[in-house]
Amino acid sequence: MSIDHDRLFKELIQTFFEEFIVLFFPAMHEHIDFHHLSFLSEELFTDVTAREKYRVDLLVETKLKGEDGLVIVHIENQSYVQPSFPERMFIYFSRLFEKYRKNIVPIAVFSYDTIRDEPSTFTLQFPFGHVLDFRFFTVELRKQNWRNYIRQDNPIAAALLSKMGYTESERVELKKQFLRMLVRMELDEAKQRLLFGFFETYIKLSDEEERRLRSEVNEMETKEKEQVMELIISYEQKALEKGREEGVKQGIKQGMKRLVQTMAKKGMSVKDIANVTDLSEEEVERLLE
């Protein structure tokens, strides 16, 4: 099943917006008034020439300290390499400015696995003159060394360890440090579940790696060891329960599908099957397909 990267990043950054800004843009953080925050609805833009539609990932309306005017922070997650991305950022900026007529702070988060030098400008110039020099802020996750972030009690840092630069041999240590961060931060269950789900989407240890993780956790200091092990066991149980629920749902669906197909083979109409099974006619038709 494909991963909805944009949805995952939007949910993460929307939940921990201030933590995201302070982690990657501390100078910007000093100027933003985080008491004035509102998340705007998604903007959908149509590229008529390419016949494609693009949806802006995250728009945050806020204020700068000591100023009355509003500003909009636009954060775009880019999960794949796209040579024309700077141009797209400029088009987003132009259309957002046209609609809102407010100062806009454009930020791009590059979250793909390759390491490359991404441009942060879009320029238009001629031999006879310079027309445009559009710049946007960037975060290139794969270039970040994950070990530089493990001492920070920042939930964004914890989740994004899974997208930073690490080697295959560091995966077990990476997850161990992620769990230690979760324990230290003492977040509520909903936020903790969000971070854990994000991390596990991108780093799923093998059975052998999980055994190594448990072994290394057992060598930790007693109090921390108990807390981390409790966290591991808790999420293993939740994963098992979720698997059981999905298995039951799948079994019910397959059983209903066989029943509907049997009724159809006996000559019953879609309408009659719907009346007998309490399904809608559309649901019956989908099962028959």
Residue, then its C-alpha position, 0 to 999 in steps of 0.5 A: m500500500s502506498i504511503d500518503h507522505d503529504r498527509l503524514f507530514k501535514e498532521l505531524i507539523q500541524t500538531f507540533f508547529e511551534e516545535f517544528i519552527v524552533l527546531f529548524f528555524p530558531a531565528m524565525h521562532e524569535h519573531i513569531d507570536f505563537h499565541h495567534l495561530s490558525f490553520l487555513s483550509e487547503e488551497l487547490f491550484t490547477d496547472v492549466t498547461a500541464r493539466e494537473k492539480y496541486r494542493v498546498d500542504l499546510l497554511v498557517e496564519t499568524k502574527l509577528k511579535g509587536e506587529d498588527g499585520l498577519v503573515i502566512v506560513h506556507i509549508e510544503n513537503q516534497s517527498y520525491v525529486q522534482p526538477s521544477f519544484p522551485e518554480r512550483m513554490f513560486i507559483y504557490f507563493s504568487r497565487l497565495f499572495e494574490k488571494y490573501r494579500k499578506n506577507i508569506v513565509p515559504i518553507a519547503v521540507f525535502s523528505y525523500d531518501t536521496i541526498r542532493d543539493e536542492p535549490s532554494t531560489f527561482t530566478l528569471q533573468f536575461p543578458f540585459g537584466h535581472v527580473l526575479d529572484f524568489r527565495f524560500f526556506t528549506v529543510e533537507l532532512r536526509k542531510q541531517n545527522w540524526r545523532n545531533y537531535i537525540r538530546q533535544d526533547n522536541p517531538i518533531a525531532a523524534a519523529l523526523l529521526s526516521k527521515m534523517g541521514y542514517t546507515e542500515s547498521e544504525r537502525v536499532e540504535l536509532k529506534k532505541q534513541f527515539l524511544r528514549m526521547l518519547v519516554r523523556m517527553e512524557l507526552d499524552e497518549a494521542k501525541q505519543r501515538l502520532l509520533f510512534g506511527f510516523f516513525e514506524t511508517y518509515i523505519k520498521l525493524s525486522d524480527e532480528e533487529e527487534r530482538r537486538l533492540r530488546s537486548e540493548v534496552n535490557e542493558m540500560e539503567t533500571k528506571e529508564k529500561e523499565q519505561v522504554m520496555e513498557l513502551i515497546i510492549s504497549y505498542e506491540q500489544k496495540a499492533l497485535e490488537k489492530g491486526r486482529e481487528e483488521g483480520v476479523k473485518q476482512g473475514i466478515k467481508q470475505g464471508m459476506k462476499r461469498l454469501v452474495q455471490t452464492m445468492a446471485k448464482k441462484g438467480m437472485s436479483v441485486k435488489d433481492i440480495a440487498n433486502v436479505t442482507d441489509l446491504s445497499e444495492e451499490e454494496v452488493e454490486r461491488l461485492l459481485e464485481 
